[in-house]
């Protein structure tokens, strides 16, 4: 008989001094563990990763829903796409736990050259929001480490300081040497966004994620139609629950790119729907973690490797935590690698 349980785990960030006060210091993940009572040594693990203020999962009923899922694991597994629409992170965790269980509980959900350690996944270097000097140091460190695609969060410090940072980067590295992505997290207003995008365009920015807040489709559509910098929708994807809703959003806004975060949008099943709709419209896409620990990050990496997408992925977050689950995942030469010689240590999950 299929059985399940879950365990709460608070992940603590390690961040450089000088980062913004508003930046997270810790976040909560829940590890969902699935096994068969007749063969209990084989356990599948999935991560239900939430970010308060961003995830749509109802926080006040979250643990009760996890208990319900665990107590009725066979039922929820069969109806995962219908029963958990309001809990996208649980849907992702259940989906990955079942895949892991079905493949022997060894954390190799999608065997490939990646899990064999033969090929890595190109990733972008993430720069934390913070004061100007702290961000400069992070940028230098990422470039020194071999990153040729850097993503900067903007909107947390003075815009003129951010312009100075970008100018300093471009003074040393042109667009052929270093790709720059920026993420505004909705920090611009519809009124000032066009002017700010014009100024950003001078630095040959690859793309900007979510320049204005989500659910302003008319304003976002105007921005995407006239923008000198390609726009990537991010938070805009959260809460879309059907193919019709996805199509309506893309047809209305017409973005240049979308950014997939399976923990926030409902797992791989919903991600495939977004990809299908995007590719029908010649809209580019890539995947970014939603600050999962190594259990969730491992699932994301193995899944995205199958798609052979040309874009650097946002999968460099595993090193952000002081108490992550030890895993075979490692970063080398701006790529995420899976080292099959290294072992998983899931002791804290199984205790």
C-alpha positions in Angstrom: 0.0 0.0 0.0 1.3 3.5 -0.9 2.1 5.6 2.1 3.4 9.2 2.6 4.5 11.6 5.2 6.1 15.1 5.2 8.7 17.0 7.1 9.1 20.8 7.5 12.5 22.3 6.9 13.6 25.9 7.3 16.4 26.8 4.9 18.7 29.6 6.0 20.4 31.9 3.5 24.0 32.8 3.5 24.3 36.2 2.0 27.0 38.9 1.7 27.0 41.8 4.1 25.3 44.8 2.6 22.4 43.0 0.9 19.0 44.6 1.1 17.0 44.4 4.3 14.0 43.3 2.4 15.8 40.2 1.0 14.8 36.9 2.5 16.8 35.5 5.4 15.1 32.1 5.5 12.4 30.2 3.8 10.3 27.1 4.5 10.3 23.9 2.4 8.3 20.7 3.1 9.8 17.4 2.1 7.1 14.9 0.9 8.2 11.3 1.3 6.4 8.4 -0.5 6.9 4.7 -0.1 5.2 1.3 -0.4 4.5 -0.4 2.9 5.6 -3.7 1.3 9.0 -2.3 0.3 9.6 0.6 2.7 13.3 1.0 2.0 12.6 2.6 -1.4 11.4 6.2 -0.7 10.6 8.9 -3.2 11.2 12.5 -2.0 9.7 15.7 -3.4 10.1 19.3 -2.2 7.2 21.6 -1.6 8.8 25.0 -1.7 7.0 28.1 -0.8 7.8 31.8 -0.7 5.6 33.9 1.5 4.1 36.8 -0.4 4.8 35.2 -3.8 3.4 31.6 -3.7 -0.4 31.5 -4.1 -0.7 28.4 -1.8 -3.0 29.3 1.1 -0.7 29.5 4.0 -3.3 29.0 6.8 -4.4 25.6 5.4 -1.1 24.5 4.0 0.0 21.9 6.5 -3.6 20.6 6.8 -3.6 20.0 3.0 -0.3 18.2 3.2 -1.7 15.9 5.9 -4.7 15.3 3.7 -2.5 14.4 0.8 -0.4 12.1 2.9 -3.4 10.4 4.4 -4.9 9.8 0.9 -1.8 9.5 -1.1 -3.2 7.1 -3.7 -6.2 9.3 -4.4 -4.2 12.5 -4.7 -1.6 10.9 -6.9 -4.2 9.8 -9.4 -5.9 13.2 -9.4 -2.9 15.5 -9.0 -3.7 17.8 -11.9 -7.3 18.5 -10.6 -7.2 18.4 -6.8 -4.2 20.6 -6.1 -4.7 23.6 -8.4 -4.7 26.0 -5.4 -1.5 24.4 -4.0 1.0 24.5 -6.9 4.0 23.8 -4.6 2.4 20.7 -3.2 1.6 19.6 -6.7 5.2 20.0 -7.7 6.4 18.1 -4.6 4.0 15.2 -5.1 4.8 15.0 -8.7 8.6 14.7 -8.1 8.2 12.4 -5.1 6.2 10.0 -7.2 8.8 10.1 -10.0 11.6 9.5 -7.6 9.7 6.6 -6.0 8.9 5.0 -9.3 12.6 5.2 -10.3 13.9 3.5 -7.2 14.2 6.3 -4.8 17.8 7.3 -5.8 17.0 10.9 -6.8 17.5 10.3 -10.5 14.1 11.2 -11.9 15.2 11.7 -15.5 18.3 9.6 -16.3 20.5 11.4 -18.9 24.0 12.5 -19.7 23.4 15.1 -16.9 22.8 12.5 -14.2 25.7 10.4 -15.5 28.0 13.4 -14.9 28.9 13.7 -18.6 27.3 17.1 -19.3 26.4 20.2 -17.3 23.7 22.7 -17.6 24.7 26.3 -18.4 23.3 28.7 -15.7 23.2 32.4 -15.0 25.0 34.0 -12.1 22.5 35.5 -9.7 23.4 38.9 -8.1 21.7 39.6 -4.8 20.0 43.0 -4.3 22.1 45.2 -2.0 24.2 48.4 -1.8 26.2 49.4 -4.8 29.6 48.2 -3.5 28.2 44.8 -2.4 26.7 44.2 -5.8 29.9 45.3 -7.6 31.8 42.7 -5.6 29.3 40.0 -6.4 29.5 40.8 -10.1 33.3 40.6 -10.1 33.2 37.3 -8.2 30.7 35.8 -10.7 32.7 36.9 -13.8 35.9 35.6 -12.2 34.1 32.3 -11.7 33.5 32.1 -15.4 29.9 33.2 -15.7 29.0 34.8 -19.1 25.3 35.4 -18.2 24.5 37.5 -15.1 21.1 38.2 -13.7 20.7 41.3 -11.5 17.8 42.1 -9.4 17.0 45.8 -9.8 14.6 48.2 -8.1 16.0 47.8 -4.6 18.6 50.6 -4.7 18.6 54.0 -6.4 18.0 53.6 -10.1 21.0 55.9 -10.9 23.3 53.6 -8.9 21.9 50.7 -10.8 22.7 52.5 -14.1 26.2 53.1 -12.8 26.6 49.4 -12.0 25.5 48.4 -15.5 27.8 51.0 -17.1 30.8 49.7 -15.1 30.0 46.2 -16.4 29.7 47.3 -20.0 32.9 49.3 -19.8 34.7 46.1 -19.2 32.6 43.5 -21.0 30.5 44.0 -24.2 27.4 42.1 -25.0 29.3 39.5 -27.0 31.3 38.6 -23.9 28.7 38.9 -21.2 24.9 38.6 -21.3 23.0 40.8 -18.9 19.5 40.0 -17.6 17.7 42.1 -15.1 14.7 41.4 -12.9 12.6 44.3 -11.7 10.1 42.2 -9.7 7.4 44.7 -10.7 9.4 47.6 -9.3 8.6 50.0 -12.2 5.4 51.9 -12.5 3.5 51.8 -15.9 4.3 55.6 -16.2 8.0 55.4 -15.7 8.7 52.0 -17.2 9.1 53.1 -20.8 11.8 55.7 -19.9 13.6 53.3 -17.7 13.6 50.6 -20.4 15.0 53.1 -22.9 17.9 53.8 -20.5 18.5 50.1 -19.9 18.6 49.5 -23.6 21.8 51.5 -23.8 23.6 48.6 -22.0 22.4 46.0 -24.4 20.3 44.1 -21.8 19.2 40.7 -23.0 15.8 40.9 -21.1 14.0 42.3 -18.2 11.7 40.2 -16.0 8.4 41.6 -14.8 9.1 45.3 -15.2 5.6 46.2 -13.7 3.4 44.4 -11.3 1.4 41.4 -12.6 -2.3 41.6 -13.5 -1.9 44.8 -15.4 -2.3 43.2 -18.8 -3.2 46.3 -20.8 -0.2 48.3 -19.5 2.1 45.2 -19.9 0.9 44.6 -23.5 1.7 48.2 -24.4 5.1 47.9 -22.9 5.9 44.6 -24.7 4.7 46.1 -28.0 7.1 49.1 -27.8 9.9 48.0 -25.5 13.6 48.4 -26.6 14.4 45.6 -24.1 12.8 42.2 -24.4 10.3 41.6 -21.6 10.1 38.2 -19.8 7.0 37.5 -17.8 7.6 35.9 -14.4 5.2 36.6 -11.6 2.5 37.1 -14.3 2.5 33.3 -14.7 1.5 32.6 -11.1 -2.1 31.6 -10.6 -2.9 30.5 -14.2 -4.7 27.2 -13.9 -5.8 26.3 -17.4 -4.6 26.2 -21.0 -7.3 28.8 -21.9 -6.0 31.1 -19.2 -2.4 30.7 -20.4 -3.4 31.4 -24.0 -5.4 34.4 -23.0 -2.5 35.9 -21.1 0.0 35.3 -23.9 -2.3 36.5 -26.6 -3.1 39.7 -24.7 0.4 40.6 -23.5 2.5 39.1 -26.3 5.8 39.0 -24.3 9.1 38.2 -25.8 9.9 35.5 -23.1 8.3 33.7 -20.1 10.2 32.4 -17.1 9.0 29.1 -15.6 9.1 28.4 -11.9 7.4 25.0 -11.4 7.0 25.3 -7.6 5.0 28.5 -8.2 2.9 27.5 -11.3 2.0 23.9 -10.5 4.8 21.5 -11.4 6.0 20.0 -14.6 2.5 19.3 -15.9 1.6 23.0 -15.9 5.1 23.9 -17.1 4.6 21.8 -20.2 1.4 23.6 -20.9 3.2 27.0 -20.7 5.9 25.7 -23.0 3.5 24.4 -25.6 1.6 27.7 -25.6 4.8 29.8 -25.8 6.3 27.8 -28.6 3.1 28.0 -30.6 3.6 31.8 -30.4 7.4 31.8 -31.0 7.8 33.1 -27.4 11.1 32.2 -25.8 11.3 30.6 -22.4 13.7 29.4 -19.7 13.4 27.9 -16.2 14.4 29.4 -12.9 14.3 27.9 -9.4 12.0 29.4 -6.8 14.7 29.1 -4.2 14.2 25.4 -3.7 16.7 23.4 -1.7 18.7 20.7 -3.4 15.8 18.2 -3.6 13.7 20.5 -5.7 16.7 22.0 -7.5 17.7 18.5 -8.5 14.3 17.7 -10.0 14.3 21.0 -11.9 17.7 20.4 -13.4 17.1 16.9 -14.5 13.8 17.9 -16.1 15.1 21.0 -17.9 18.1 19.1 -19.3 15.7 17.0 -21.5 14.6 20.1 -23.4 18.0 21.0 -24.7 17.0 24.7 -24.5 19.8 27.1 -25.6 19.3 29.6 -22.8 21.3 29.6 -19.5 18.9 28.5 -16.8 18.3 30.0 -13.4 19.6 27.1 -11.4 22.5 28.5 -9.4 20.6 28.9 -6.1 21.6 25.7 -4.3 24.7 27.3 -2.8 22.6 30.1 -1.2 21.8 28.1 1.9 23.8 27.2 5.0 21.8 24.1 5.8 20.9 22.6 2.3 20.6 18.8 1.9 24.0 17.5 0.8 23.8 16.3 -2.8 25.7 15.4 -5.9 24.9 18.9 -7.4 27.8 21.2 -7.9 28.6 24.4 -9.8 31.7 24.5 -12.0 32.6 26.8 -14.9 29.2 28.4 -14.9 27.4 25.1 -15.3 25.4 23.0 -12.9 26.7 19.4 -12.7 25.5 16.2 -11.2 28.4 14.2 -9.8 27.3 10.5 -9.6 30.3 9.7 -7.3 28.8 11.9 -4.6 26.1 10.6 -2.3 22.8 12.2 -1.2 22.5 12.7 2.6 18.8 12.7 3.3 19.2 11.9 7.0 17.5 15.1 8.2 14.5 14.2 6.0 14.2 10.6 7.1 14.7 11.2 10.8 
